């Protein structure tokens, strides 16, 4: 069926169909990476991992993710977001299945390395796709919508995994998650069409995204990207705040399990609550800055204002170590994860606001690399802190303070709204 005919079948602009595909890819991405965090208590008992072993396995993912972000960012800006994303999903689906064959710490670390390398392609490709398909005033909302898939993945995992583990064993969870990714690839090859090829985009939609169809814009080289202080403003903000999300993803299930003696099946409900609140933060944070921009705020000022609100809300996580029960802890952690996701939606959107689409994936990849390096540091550091103190208090204090520090750095370095040309 021609792409133009497909367009007529949808009652919403086709760009939101594309956004739905990005949402599904991000959901699968986070199901695959969240599996280890959910299964960690089981695997530590069954395979005899120490806290440092677990930290090493998590760090291997972060190291590969850092390398993959730079590599995929460069590649995607040259081959395009469609092929970059589909190849990445194929690779990470195979890597996810490889976990089911692993038994030793080194084998898990190797599978985790492959998963991190491939999953790094998701955000550079997705942000670039948003920059190609959406007008500037809609981008933060679009990023918030597809980024909500990270929380949906984190919700689905604790709901589904215990039943799979009880029925078929922990290996089956990894095999099934990889299979779902391959199903997405089949759908994406049919639906994820390039906007500049025109047939899938109506005249009205081309008008809506207007400036994104400009031609003749020279692609900035790596040197030009690295010389731009705004690249460093974005990257330093990622370096300081991405590790907090990694910490929540990998250690919150263990924190709830150890502090409140919650077993695998009992983790589902509090984790669902946490990540539902995170979804509210992702979509709401993106919607709020888009709303401000339609009411007279400059786009960049709207992004920064919402990021400041999120940074203030993130301070609440210092209270979680003293929570009297698992539900108070889940509420506090839910607010903290909502703050992170609102922050993240707006931080990502600023890249497409201030850089041409030819450089978006490269900038996102570089910033994501620094975020992954920070994730390696917190993974290793958390393992050592917990091994020797058995306390999460210091770690949660780091989580609370990171966003305000990042906001001031971002505010100082990213002060121009006009795109680089």
N, C-alpha and C positions, 0 to 999 in steps of 0.2 A: 504494500500500500504506500503511495507517495506520502512524503512528509506533510505536504499541504493538506491532504485528506485527513491525516492523523490530527492536525491542528484543529480542524473544524469539529472534531468529535469531542473536544474538551470545552467545557463551559468556563474555565478559568484561563487566564493568559498562560501560554505554554511555558513561560519562565518558572511558574510555580510547579509545573510538572517536573521540570528539571530540578527544582529545589527539593521536591519530594524524593527524587532519586538520590540526591546528596544526603538527605535525612536518613534514608535506608542504608546507604553505604556507611555513614557514621555510626548508626545503630549496630551494624554488623561488626564494624571495627572495634567498638567498645565491648561487645559481647565476647569477642575473641580475646581481648586483653584483660577483661574483668574475670575471666574464668579462673585464672591463677589465684587472684585475690580471694575468690569465693572458696576455692578448693584448698587453699593453703593450710588451714587447720587439719584437714583430712590427710593431705599429702605429707605434712610434717610428721604425723603419727605413723602413717603407713611406710614412708620412705626414710624416716629418721633424720629429717633436716633440722639443723640448728637455725637460730635467728640469723647468723652470719651467712649460712648457706642460702637462706631465702633472700637476704639482701644481695648476695652475689648474683642470683638468678634474675632478680629485678633489675640490677645494674646492667646486666648483659643486654636486656631489652633496651634500656635507656641509651647505652653506647651505640647500638645499631640504629636506634631511632634518630640519634643525632647525626650519624653519617648519612642515613637515608634521607633526612630532610634536606640537607644541602644538595645531595645528588638528584633527588626527585625535583626539587625546586628548579634546578638548572635545566633538567631534561624536559619538564612540563612546559616551561616557557618556550621551548623549541619544538616539541612534537605536538603540543596542544593538551588541553585538560582532559578531553574525552579518552584518548588512548593512554595517557599517563595514568588516569584513575583506574581504567579497566585492567591494565597490566598489573597495577599495584594490588587490586583486589584478588586477582588470580594468585599472585605470589603469596599474599598473606593467608589466603584460604588453605593453600598447600602447607604453609608453615604451621598453621593451627592444627592441622591433622597430624603433623609430625610429633606434636606433644603427646599424642596418644600412644606413640611407640617408644617414648623416652622412659628410662628407669633411674638413671643416675643423675646426680647434680649437674655434671658436665653435659649430659645429653639434654636435660631440660634447659640449661643455659644456651646450648647451641640452637635448640628449637626456638627459644625466646629471642635469640639474636636474629634469626631469620624473620620472625614475626615483626620485630621492631623495624628492621630494614624496610620491609614492604609496607607496613602500616603508615610509615612516614609520608607516603604519597597522598594520603587522604586529604589533609588540610591544605597543602599548597594547591592541589588540583581543585578542591571545592571552593576556596576563596577566589581563585582565578576564574572559575566558572561564574561565580556571583558577580565578579567585576565585568564579565562579558555580557551577562544577561540582564542585570538589574540597574536601574537608575540610582544615583547616589543616595537619594532620600529613602530608598527602600533597602539599601544594602545591609544595614545593621539588623533590621528585622529579618531579612532573608538569612543572614548568618545565624541569628538567634534561633530561627526555626530549624535549620539543618543541624546546628550545633546541639539542639535539644536531643538529637539522636544519641549523643553520648550518654545522656541520662536515661533515655529509654533503654539503651543497651544495658546499662547498669541496673535497671529495674527488672528487665526480663531475665537476666542471668540468675539472680538468687531465687526467682520464682520457679524457673524451669530446671535448673541444674540439680537441686536435691532429688527430684523425681527421676531424672536420668541416671544419676549416680546410684540411687537405690535399686533401680531396675536393671541397669546394664553396666554399671561401673563407671569410674571417673574417665576412663579412656574414651567412652562413647560421647561424652560431652564435647571433647575436642574434635572428634570426627564429624559430628553433626554440625558444629559451628562452621567448620570449613566447607561443608556441603552447601550451607545456606549462602555463603559468599559466592560460590560458583553459580547458583541460581540467579543472584543479583547481576552477575556479569552478562548472562544471557539476556536479561531484560534491558540492561543499559546499552548494549550494542544496538538494540532496536530503537530505544527512546532518546538516548543522550546524543542529540544531533548538534552540530556546531551552529551558533546563531548567525554567523556571517555568511552561511551558505543559503540563507534566505527562504528556502521553500517551507521550512517549519515555522516561520515567523510571519505573522500577518502584518499588514501595513500599520495597523494601530500599535502593534507591539514594537515594531521598528521605531516608531515615533516615541514610544515610552522609554526605550533604552538609548535613543538617539546617539549620544556622543560615543557609545560603545562600539559603533560601527565605523568609526573614523579609520581611514587607511593612511599609510605612509608615515606612521609614527615610528621613529627609529628605536630599536630595542636597546636599552641601556646595557652596557657591559658590566661585568662584576666590579671592575674598578670604580665605575660611576656609582653603582649601587652602594658600595662600601664607603665611598667618600661622603655620602649624604648623611647628615647627622640624624635625620628622621629614621633612617634604617637602624641606627644605634638606639634611638629612643624606643622604637618598637622592640628591638632585640633585648635590651636590658629589662624592659618590663616583662618580657617572656621569661628571661632568666630568673627573675625574682619570684614570679607567680606561678609559672607552670609546675615547678616542683611541688607546690602546695596541692594542686589537683592530683598529681601522681601519688602523693602521700595519702590523700583521702581515698583514692581508688584502691591502693594496695594494703593500707594499714587500718582503715576504719573497720572492715570486718573482723580483723584480728583484735582491735581495741575493744569492740563490743563483746566479742567472744571471751576475752580474758577478764575484762572488768566486771561484766554482768553474768558470766558463765552461760552465755547463749550458745547453743549448739547449731550445727549446720542448718537444720530445718527451721530453727527459730530465728535465723538471721534475715529471712526473706522479708517479713513485715517491716522491721525498722529500716532496712535498706531501701525498700520501696518508698517509704515515707521520705527518706533523705533525698532520693533522686527525683521524686515527684516535685519536691520543693526546688531542686536544682533546675528542673525543666521550667518552672515558673520564672526563675531568675533569668534563664537563657532567653526565652521568648519575650518576657516582660522587659528585660534590659534592652534588648534590640528594639522592641516596639517603642519604649519610652524615648530613646534618643531620636528615632525617626519622627516621633510625634513632636518633639521639641524643634526639630529642623523645619517642620512644616509650619511652625508658629513663629518664625522669624529668627531663631537661633542659627548661627552658622553651623555647618555640619560638624566640624571639628570641635567647636565649643560644646555642642550637644553631647558628643561622645565623651568628652572630658568630664562634663558635669555628672553624667550617669556613672562613669568610672569612679569618681570621687565618692558618690553615694555608696557604691558597692564596696569600696575600700573601708568605709566607716562601718558598714554592716559586718564585714569580715572580722572585725575586732571581737565579736561576740564569742568566737570559738575558744577563747581563753577560759571560759566558764565550763567547758565540757568535762574536764577532768574531775570536777566536783559534782557532776550531775547525780541525783539520788537514784535514778533508775534508767533503764534502757530507753524509755520513751522521751524523757527529758533530754538525754544525750542525742537521740535521733533528731529532735526538734532543733537543738543548737547546731548540730552538724548540717541539717537541712538548710538552715539560714546561711551558714558559712558556704556551703556548696552553691546555693542560689546566688550569693554575692560573687563567687568566683565565675559562674557562668554568665552573669550579666556583664561583669568586667570583661570576660573573654570575647563575648559577642561584639562589644564595642571596640576592643583593642584590635581584633581582626579586621573589622570594617574600616578602621583608619588607614590600613594599607591600601585598600582599593580607593580610598578618598584622595590620598596624596601621591600615589605612584601611578604611572600608566600601566594598563593591563599587561603590557609586554614584560614588565618587571615584577608583577605581583607575586608569582610563584617563587621567584628567587628571593624576594624579601621575606616572604612567609617562611620559606625553607631555612634561611639564615637565622631568623628570630627563633624559629622552632628548634633549630640545632642548639642554640644557647639555652633554651628552655629544657631541652633534653639533657644537656650537660648538668644543669641545675638539678634535674631529676636524678641523675646518677649520684650526685653529691648527697642529696637527701636520702636516697635509698641506702647508700652505704652508711651514712651517718646515723640514720634511724636504726639500722641493724645493730650498730655498736652501742648507741645510747640505750636501747632496750635490752641488749645483752648484759650490760653492766649496771643499769639503774632500775630496769623493769618499770619505768615511769614514763608516761606520755606527756607530762606537764610541760617540759622544756620544748618538746616538738610542737605542741599546740600554740605556745607563745610565739614561736617562729612563724607559724602559719598565720597568726593574727596580724603581725606587724608588717609582713612582706608587701602588702598591697599599697599602704600609704607611702612607703619608701619608693615603690615603683611608680606611683602616681606623680610624685614630685619630680622624679627623673624624667618621666615621659612628658610632663608639662614643660620642663625646661628645654627639651630637645626637639619636640614636635610642636612647633608653633606656627607653621605655615599651612594654609589650607589648600592653596592652589596646587594642582597636580604638577609633577615634574614632567617636563616635555623636552 
